[in-house]
Amino acid sequence: MDSQTSQAPQSPHTFQVDLRGLVDLLSHHLYSSPKVYLRELLQNAVDAITARRAEQPDAPAQVRLYAEAGALRVEDSGVGLTEADVHSLLATIGRSSKRAEGLESARSDFLGQFGIGLLACFVVAERIRVVSRSARTPDAPPVEWTATDDGSYTVRTLPDEARLEPGTTVHLVARPGAADWLATERVLSLARDFGSLLPYDVRVGDEAVTDLPAPWDRAHPSPAARRVALARHCHDQFGFTPLDSIELDVPLAGIRGVAYVLPSAVSPAQRAAHRVHLKGMLLTERAEQLLPDWAFFVRCVLDTDSLRPTASRESLYEDETLSAVREALGERIRSWLTGLAAGDPERLAAFLSVHHLGVKSLARHDSEMLRTMLPWLPFETTDGRLSLEEFAQRHPVVHFTRTVEEYRQVAPIASAQGVGVINGGYTYDAELVEALPTVRPGTVVTELDADTVTAHLDSVAPAEELALSAFLGAARATLDPLGCDVVLRAFHPLSVPALHLDDRAARHEQARADAEEQADDLWAGILGSLRGSAPRARLVLNHLNPLIRRISSLDAPELIGTATESLYGQALLMAQRPLRPADSALLNRAFIGLLEWATHSDSPKDGHR
């Protein structure tokens, strides 16, 4: 027989738990702050009352907290515990009364699901004493369980007079340095923060904690009075007065609440922090995944009985239920926007003046929202700030640029030629313009490039251009090393002497050429093989401009070169394009060249005025 199979089976061993290490794990890793100890105490008390009322519907429902001199006492009128319950539940980490036989069907009514709530009190307490009397076994005497943070505990029964009524009292004695967490004002503040929406009577001393009905369930004499009351609630919760309030009522998901519209613009990348209550108990004030990403312009407060908390009960578990709730809440916010567009354009305009970016984010994925918002969403255009609907009504062809730089290049010239252009360089704008034909059939949308702009500029008479061939040749030779051509056109406004035009293909080619110039032989060969037939940038000289006419009459090649470099640099600056090192060097060279020409005693300037 194999020696391994002949060995006697080993007896199982039991895990040993280092309670101090477990407390450190809870306080530094599972829970974000020691304040959660009070939520766990309230949770246990509320769950105990819920359990008792499941069997005795008329049982009292109250929780009382008393703080004094570094100690806290929490009394509830809940179901209570017998001595056997204490040994089974309180002395076994991870076991919960919510798993007890007969209560499994009612688990959805409980706040807690993990059975470690009382242990969390060791984050602030060095000793926990529990005195409890069972409502299920009225003849059983009260029982006391006392535990310290070194992992030891004692259990004993008490005389009947130690607790006459069913329920539980928890006594905490603060650990060194944690007495502030058990101070009356701190306990009252935390209790109101966590438990203001709890369904039972909760008090700290004589001070009421619960404040029901919830703000969104209260009756008001008028819609205006309701908005004022909700605005006050928003200011108390988040510290700002909202632009508007959106009712969140999703009965199928057991959700009631309100979304508050931020009064100022925020970055879409900023993580929103929403307050979520679970069956009345504050679960988290930093729920980030509650709403769709596009709804970054609101902050929510809501109560739910369907969402699943994580183990720490400080955030929401990402599952199918949360995904469905996110979609339902997003639909509610979308309906609010549609309602404003249909019935309250002034409020919609006020909202869009602050949060148009969020609506654009939604509209690019939602054709119905884009159709609804067409008359309202603002865009920068050569006709001023207009909606897509207004712009499309004015122009049979909707031209747009993909970058702000391209728009700045062509906007003044295109406007003077009667060509309408939309600046699509801002977030989401190009996508929305391209989607315009899907919601406005028959609309022609085209990207405006250098060739299109040049085609809209008037050509110069062949004879005149031929007469200036020497000048144009010198100008082209000057800019050729920079990858830029020179063309002559006549356009308005007359005050613009030169226009720098390029497109993405030209910029890509220029970037490749710059990289090839700086690379070693191997990479230069590889980059050279990638050279394509992409169009080059071009400097369009305005033949109608008086300065261009004077420069074109010069007969000194060096002076023509300096003037051309100056025009090139000025055109780049007018377009607000970022300057490459070669462009900056050219500008400096041209500036110094003009100064030398203007101050040189033998300057030919007098002969070429």
RAMOFEN-V705359 format. One record per backbone hydrogen bond with DSSP energy under -1.0 kcal/mol. NH is the residue of the N-H (numbers start at 1). CO is the residue of the C=O. If there is no record, write none. Layout:
# RAMOFEN-V705359
nh->NH co->CO
nh->NH co->CO
This chain:
# RAMOFEN-V705359
nh->6 co->2
nh->19 co->17
nh->22 co->18
nh->23 co->19
nh->24 co->20
nh->25 co->21
nh->26 co->22
nh->27 co->23
nh->28 co->24
nh->29 co->25
nh->30 co->25
nh->31 co->26
nh->36 co->33
nh->37 co->34
nh->38 co->35
nh->40 co->36
nh->41 co->37
nh->42 co->38
nh->43 co->39
nh->44 co->40
nh->45 co->41
nh->46 co->42
nh->47 co->43
nh->48 co->44
nh->49 co->45
nh->50 co->46
nh->51 co->47
nh->52 co->48
nh->53 co->49
nh->54 co->50
nh->55 co->52
nh->56 co->52
nh->59 co->56
nh->63 co->201
nh->64 co->75
nh->65 co->203
nh->66 co->73
nh->68 co->71
nh->72 co->172
nh->73 co->66
nh->74 co->170
nh->75 co->64
nh->76 co->168
nh->77 co->62
nh->79 co->48
nh->86 co->82
nh->87 co->83
nh->88 co->84
nh->89 co->85
nh->91 co->86
nh->95 co->92
nh->99 co->96
nh->100 co->97
nh->103 co->100
nh->106 co->103
nh->107 co->104
nh->109 co->106
nh->110 co->107
nh->120 co->116
nh->121 co->118
nh->122 co->119
nh->123 co->120
nh->124 co->121
nh->125 co->121
nh->126 co->173
nh->127 co->173
nh->128 co->147
nh->129 co->171
nh->130 co->145
nh->131 co->169
nh->132 co->143
nh->133 co->167
nh->135 co->79
nh->140 co->137
nh->143 co->132
nh->144 co->156
nh->145 co->130
nh->146 co->154
nh->147 co->128
nh->148 co->152
nh->149 co->126
nh->151 co->148
nh->154 co->146
nh->156 co->144
nh->158 co->142
nh->162 co->159
nh->163 co->160
nh->167 co->133
nh->168 co->76
nh->169 co->131
nh->170 co->74
nh->171 co->129
nh->172 co->72
nh->173 co->127
nh->174 co->70
nh->175 co->124
nh->178 co->175
nh->181 co->178
nh->182 co->179
nh->183 co->180
nh->187 co->183
nh->188 co->184
nh->189 co->185
nh->190 co->186
nh->191 co->187
nh->192 co->188
nh->193 co->189
nh->194 co->190
nh->195 co->191
nh->196 co->192
nh->198 co->195
nh->201 co->61
nh->203 co->63
nh->204 co->207
nh->205 co->65
nh->207 co->204
nh->209 co->202
nh->211 co->196
nh->217 co->214
nh->226 co->222
nh->227 co->223
nh->228 co->224
nh->229 co->225
nh->230 co->226
nh->231 co->227
nh->232 co->228
nh->233 co->229
nh->234 co->230
nh->235 co->231
nh->236 co->232
nh->237 co->233
nh->238 co->234
nh->239 co->235
nh->243 co->261
nh->246 co->259
nh->248 co->257
nh->250 co->255
nh->253 co->250
nh->254 co->251
nh->255 co->250
nh->256 co->303
nh->257 co->248
nh->258 co->301
nh->259 co->246
nh->260 co->299
nh->261 co->244
nh->262 co->297
nh->270 co->267
nh->274 co->287
nh->275 co->300
nh->276 co->284
nh->277 co->302
nh->278 co->281
nh->279 co->304
nh->281 co->278
nh->282 co->194
nh->283 co->276
nh->284 co->276
nh->287 co->274
nh->295 co->292
nh->298 co->295
nh->299 co->260
nh->301 co->258
nh->302 co->275
nh->303 co->256
nh->304 co->277
nh->310 co->315
nh->313 co->310
nh->317 co->308
nh->323 co->319
nh->324 co->320
nh->325 co->321
nh->326 co->322
nh->327 co->323
nh->328 co->324
nh->329 co->325
nh->330 co->326
nh->331 co->327
nh->332 co->328
nh->333 co->329
nh->334 co->330
nh->335 co->331
nh->336 co->332
nh->337 co->333
nh->338 co->334
nh->339 co->335
nh->340 co->336
nh->341 co->337
nh->342 co->338
nh->343 co->339
nh->344 co->340
nh->348 co->344
nh->349 co->345
nh->350 co->346
nh->351 co->347
nh->352 co->348
nh->353 co->349
nh->354 co->351
nh->355 co->351
nh->356 co->352
nh->359 co->355
nh->360 co->356
nh->361 co->357
nh->362 co->358
nh->363 co->359
nh->364 co->360
nh->365 co->362
nh->370 co->366
nh->371 co->367
nh->372 co->368
nh->373 co->369
nh->376 co->373
nh->377 co->373
nh->379 co->386
nh->381 co->384
nh->382 co->421
nh->384 co->381
nh->386 co->379
nh->389 co->374
nh->391 co->387
nh->392 co->388
nh->393 co->389
nh->394 co->390
nh->395 co->391
nh->398 co->444
nh->400 co->446
nh->401 co->422
nh->407 co->403
nh->408 co->404
nh->409 co->405
nh->410 co->406
nh->411 co->407
nh->414 co->410
nh->415 co->411
nh->416 co->412
nh->417 co->413
nh->418 co->415
nh->419 co->414
nh->422 co->399
nh->423 co->380
nh->424 co->401
nh->424 co->422
nh->429 co->426
nh->430 co->424
nh->432 co->428
nh->433 co->429
nh->434 co->430
nh->435 co->431
nh->436 co->433
nh->438 co->435
nh->439 co->436
nh->440 co->436
nh->443 co->440
nh->446 co->398
nh->448 co->400
nh->453 co->449
nh->454 co->450
nh->455 co->451
nh->456 co->452
nh->457 co->454
nh->458 co->490
nh->465 co->461
nh->466 co->462
nh->467 co->463
nh->469 co->466
nh->472 co->468
nh->473 co->469
nh->474 co->470
nh->475 co->471
nh->476 co->472
nh->477 co->473
nh->478 co->474
nh->479 co->475
nh->480 co->476
nh->482 co->479
nh->483 co->480
nh->484 co->479
nh->485 co->537
nh->487 co->539
nh->489 co->541
nh->490 co->458
nh->496 co->493
nh->499 co->540
nh->501 co->538
nh->507 co->503
nh->508 co->504
nh->509 co->505
nh->510 co->506
nh->511 co->507
nh->512 co->508
nh->513 co->509
nh->514 co->510
nh->515 co->511
nh->516 co->512
nh->517 co->513
nh->518 co->514
nh->519 co->515
nh->524 co->520
nh->525 co->521
nh->526 co->522
nh->527 co->523
nh->528 co->524
nh->529 co->525
nh->531 co->528
nh->537 co->483
nh->538 co->501
nh->539 co->485
nh->540 co->499
nh->541 co->487
nh->542 co->497
nh->543 co->489
nh->545 co->542
nh->549 co->545
nh->550 co->546
nh->551 co->547
nh->552 co->548
nh->554 co->551
nh->560 co->556
nh->561 co->557
nh->562 co->558
nh->563 co->559
nh->564 co->560
nh->565 co->561
nh->566 co->562
nh->567 co->563
nh->568 co->564
nh->569 co->565
nh->570 co->566
nh->571 co->567
nh->572 co->568
nh->573 co->569
nh->574 co->570
nh->575 co->571
nh->576 co->573
nh->577 co->572
nh->584 co->580
nh->585 co->581
nh->586 co->582
nh->587 co->583
nh->588 co->584
nh->589 co->585
nh->590 co->586
nh->591 co->587
nh->592 co->588
nh->593 co->589
nh->594 co->590
nh->595 co->591
nh->596 co->592
nh->597 co->593
nh->598 co->594
nh->599 co->595
nh->600 co->596
nh->603 co->600
nh->607 co->604
nh->608 co->605
